[in-house]
Amino acid sequence: MEHFHTIIIGAGPGGLSCAAALAGKGIRVLVVERNPTVGPKVCAGGIPSNARKIFPPQLVEKIFHSQHIFSDLQQCAIQSAEPIILTVDRYKLGQWMLEKARRAGAVVLTGMPVTRITDEKIITPRGEYGYRYLVGADGSSSAVRRFLGLGTEQTGVGIHYQLPGNFERMEWHLNPNLFANGYAWIFPHGDSASVGVYASRASASPRTLLAKLHHWAGKYGIEIDDRRPQAALINYDYRGWHFGNRFLVGDAAGLASGLTGEGIYSAIVSGEAAAAKILDPGNEDLKLPRLIKKHQRHTRLLEASSKGGWRCRILMETLVVALRLGLIHFSALELGVD
Ligand SMILES: Cc1cc2nc3c(=O)[nH]c(=O)nc-3n(C[C@H](O)[C@H](O)[C@H](O)COP(=O)(O)OP(=O)(O)OC[C@H]3O[C@@H](n4cnc5c(N)ncnc54)[C@H](O)[C@@H]3O)c2cc1C
């Protein structure tokens, strides 16, 4: 059996950021990815702007200085001299991160699902590999999380279509009648846009949510035709990230926002935090605790708005007023931390 200092399961943003940071310091790292290709992921590709320094310009599809918000009673455009959100293509992001991790010296094996985990090794159809440290970066249905005995009760569901066309505005549609405390979005990319919906699993079944997305899109004049939707769960049930010689990062750790479903940036930050802890067990990363605090605020806001129709409406309208008046900054709705 081949041994690695650290094995990372999953080559998403969380796993690859961890791999690049460890391999860059000379650690022998193996990343095991079940998909044959790194990158493709059901995702709208929105990145908080204060995370933009992480990404080189060639990955950025569009940059937005305004956010258009629609609620039952209000329509507004939040403007800022600084960019508020940018969009990236997940395939290009994945390939860029893969290249970075491999250049640093990480071994990344694709098309290789991990089928079993034990205290010393992982088992795949192509063989067994021993580890000293194990990092679960395997997304919202994480096998490492299950291996650690952690449940996953708080999840959201995101459904979207990547529609061709030149969409100009980044839009958020808060409509409690249709999406409860979730929302529908339009996130423009180069020559297409992600048009989709996010809501907590507790508020609607994926089938109902999809029907509501179609209803909303039809009324809004967006043609979906007979395209196939793409959907995935989003885990925001955070219960810790460091468990002895095992770590959970990104969606596996439940670090996506329950409020918005955003999780790329928190995957990268937590991947880097896990690497820093493995390299130096005394390391106290500052970014991740701040991000976790923000994540918890999002969960509390989500819980407050899930208690009933009128309460949800009042909260949403208050939120839009506060954004319009500049009482809160748009970044409060994002997990990005400086
Ligand atoms: C519809 C939708 C829209 C979204 N929009 C946004 C957005 O605009 N902005 C944003 O920030 N976030 C968004 N998200 C969330 C975002 O996609 C995730 O939070 C992010 O990808 C998490 O990164 P990760 O590295 O933790 O996990 P993932 O990107 O899910 O990567 C996990 C990897 O692990 C692999 N894996 C899983 N199990 C195994 C196994 N047993 N063996 C080997 N490999 C395995 C998977 O194949 C995958 O490649 C959206 C999600 C959805 C569903």
The ligand as an SDF file (V2000), in Angstrom:
LIG
                    3D

 53 58  0  0  0  0  0  0  0  0999 V2000
  -27.0710   25.7190   -8.0990 C   0  0  0  0  0  0  0  0  0  0  0  0
  -25.8960   26.1460   -7.2640 C   0  0  0  0  0  0  0  0  0  0  0  0
  -25.3890   27.4230   -7.4070 C   0  0  0  0  0  0  0  0  0  0  0  0
  -24.2880   27.8280   -6.6260 C   0  0  0  0  0  0  0  0  0  0  0  0
  -23.8010   29.0900   -6.8130 N   0  0  0  0  0  0  0  0  0  0  0  0
  -22.7430   29.5080   -6.0920 C   0  0  0  0  0  0  0  0  0  0  0  0
  -22.1980   30.8090   -6.3010 C   0  0  0  0  0  0  0  0  0  0  0  0
  -22.6750   31.5950   -7.1310 O   0  0  0  0  0  0  0  0  0  0  0  0
  -21.1360   31.1720   -5.5430 N   0  0  0  0  0  0  0  0  0  0  0  0
  -20.5830   30.3430   -4.6130 C   0  0  0  0  0  0  0  0  0  0  0  0
  -19.6220   30.7530   -3.9440 O   0  0  0  0  0  0  0  0  0  0  0  0
  -21.0850   29.1050   -4.4020 N   0  0  0  0  0  0  0  0  0  0  0  0
  -22.1380   28.6620   -5.1260 C   0  0  0  0  0  0  0  0  0  0  0  0
  -22.6260   27.3920   -4.9310 N   0  0  0  0  0  0  0  0  0  0  0  0
  -21.9890   26.5350   -3.9200 C   0  0  0  0  0  0  0  0  0  0  0  0
  -20.6210   26.0290   -4.4030 C   0  0  0  0  0  0  0  0  0  0  0  0
  -20.7600   25.3380   -5.6100 O   0  0  0  0  0  0  0  0  0  0  0  0
  -20.0080   25.1260   -3.3380 C   0  0  0  0  0  0  0  0  0  0  0  0
  -20.1300   25.7370   -2.0670 O   0  0  0  0  0  0  0  0  0  0  0  0
  -18.5230   24.8520   -3.6140 C   0  0  0  0  0  0  0  0  0  0  0  0
  -18.3460   24.1770   -4.8290 O   0  0  0  0  0  0  0  0  0  0  0  0
  -17.9160   24.0360   -2.4710 C   0  0  0  0  0  0  0  0  0  0  0  0
  -16.6070   23.6520   -2.8030 O   0  0  0  0  0  0  0  0  0  0  0  0
  -15.9980   22.3070   -2.1650 P   0  0  0  0  0  0  0  0  0  0  0  0
  -14.5940   22.2230   -2.6600 O   0  0  0  0  0  0  0  0  0  0  0  0
  -16.2530   22.2850   -0.7160 O   0  0  0  0  0  0  0  0  0  0  0  0
  -16.8780   21.1410   -2.7680 O   0  0  0  0  0  0  0  0  0  0  0  0
  -17.1920   20.7310   -4.2800 P   0  0  0  0  0  0  0  0  0  0  0  0
  -16.9460   21.8470   -5.2060 O   0  0  0  0  0  0  0  0  0  0  0  0
  -18.5430   20.1180   -4.2540 O   0  0  0  0  0  0  0  0  0  0  0  0
  -16.1000   19.6130   -4.5820 O   0  0  0  0  0  0  0  0  0  0  0  0
  -16.1790   18.3510   -3.9560 C   0  0  0  0  0  0  0  0  0  0  0  0
  -15.4640   17.3610   -4.8400 C   0  0  0  0  0  0  0  0  0  0  0  0
  -15.3850   16.1060   -4.1750 O   0  0  0  0  0  0  0  0  0  0  0  0
  -15.6030   15.0700   -5.1110 C   0  0  0  0  0  0  0  0  0  0  0  0
  -16.0480   13.8810   -4.3820 N   0  0  0  0  0  0  0  0  0  0  0  0
  -17.2040   13.7170   -3.6870 C   0  0  0  0  0  0  0  0  0  0  0  0
  -17.2550   12.4940   -3.1360 N   0  0  0  0  0  0  0  0  0  0  0  0
  -16.1160   11.8470   -3.5070 C   0  0  0  0  0  0  0  0  0  0  0  0
  -15.5910   10.5390   -3.2770 C   0  0  0  0  0  0  0  0  0  0  0  0
  -16.2650    9.6300   -2.5490 N   0  0  0  0  0  0  0  0  0  0  0  0
  -14.3990   10.2220   -3.8080 N   0  0  0  0  0  0  0  0  0  0  0  0
  -13.6810   11.1210   -4.5480 C   0  0  0  0  0  0  0  0  0  0  0  0
  -14.1480   12.3750   -4.8180 N   0  0  0  0  0  0  0  0  0  0  0  0
  -15.3420   12.7270   -4.3050 C   0  0  0  0  0  0  0  0  0  0  0  0
  -16.6560   15.6430   -6.0510 C   0  0  0  0  0  0  0  0  0  0  0  0
  -16.6730   14.9910   -7.3020 O   0  0  0  0  0  0  0  0  0  0  0  0
  -16.2040   17.1090   -6.1540 C   0  0  0  0  0  0  0  0  0  0  0  0
  -15.3330   17.3200   -7.2500 O   0  0  0  0  0  0  0  0  0  0  0  0
  -23.7040   26.9450   -5.6790 C   0  0  0  0  0  0  0  0  0  0  0  0
  -24.2180   25.6510   -5.5450 C   0  0  0  0  0  0  0  0  0  0  0  0
  -25.2970   25.2530   -6.3290 C   0  0  0  0  0  0  0  0  0  0  0  0
  -25.8360   23.8510   -6.1670 C   0  0  0  0  0  0  0  0  0  0  0  0
  1  2  1  0
  2  3  1  0
  2 52  2  0
  3  4  2  0
  4  5  1  0
  4 50  1  0
  5  6  2  0
  6  7  1  0
  6 13  1  0
  7  8  2  0
  7  9  1  0
  9 10  1  0
 10 11  2  0
 10 12  1  0
 12 13  2  0
 13 14  1  0
 14 15  1  0
 14 50  1  0
 15 16  1  0
 16 17  1  0
 16 18  1  0
 18 19  1  0
 18 20  1  0
 20 21  1  0
 20 22  1  0
 22 23  1  0
 23 24  1  0
 24 25  2  0
 24 26  1  0
 24 27  1  0
 27 28  1  0
 28 29  2  0
 28 30  1  0
 28 31  1  0
 31 32  1  0
 32 33  1  0
 33 34  1  0
 33 48  1  0
 34 35  1  0
 35 36  1  0
 35 46  1  0
 36 37  1  0
 36 45  1  0
 37 38  2  0
 38 39  1  0
 39 40  1  0
 39 45  2  0
 40 41  1  0
 40 42  2  0
 42 43  1  0
 43 44  2  0
 44 45  1  0
 46 47  1  0
 46 48  1  0
 48 49  1  0
 50 51  2  0
 51 52  1  0
 52 53  1  0
M  END
$$$$
